[in-house]
Amino acid sequence: MKYSDYQHLLGKNKIQLINDFGQEFNYYPDNIWTYIIKTGWMGSKSVLILFFKDDVVSTIKIKTFYGKIKT
């Protein structure tokens, strides 16, 4: 999973993301949403992190975590 795979999400609003990815465990009014995009066999998780400004995606990050995701 590369950043370029998700650049098309920039500028989308929350309703469009829910239609594409589902609600998952994201709190609708929050300005940061996360989606697990890959789970490895050693417990690693690649997470898509979406940052909103004025209810549209303004920044995208992908991070890989091992173990529990701490927020």
JOHU-V196436 format. One record per backbone hydrogen bond with DSSP energy under -0.5 kcal/mol. NH is the residue of the N-H (numbers start at 0). CO is the residue of the C=O. Records with the same first field share a line. If there is no record, write none. Layout:
BEGIN
NH = CO  CO
END
This chain:
BEGIN
4 = 1
5 = 2
6 = 3
8 = 5
9 = 6
10 = 56
11 = 8
13 = 54
16 = 12
17 = 13
18 = 14
19 = 15
20 = 16
21 = 16  17
25 = 22
27 = 25
29 = 26
32 = 49
34 = 47
36 = 34  45
37 = 45
39 = 43
42 = 39
44 = 64
45 = 37
46 = 44  62
47 = 34
48 = 46  60
49 = 32  47
50 = 58
51 = 30
52 = 55
55 = 52
56 = 11
57 = 50
58 = 50
60 = 48
62 = 46
64 = 44
66 = 42
69 = 67
END
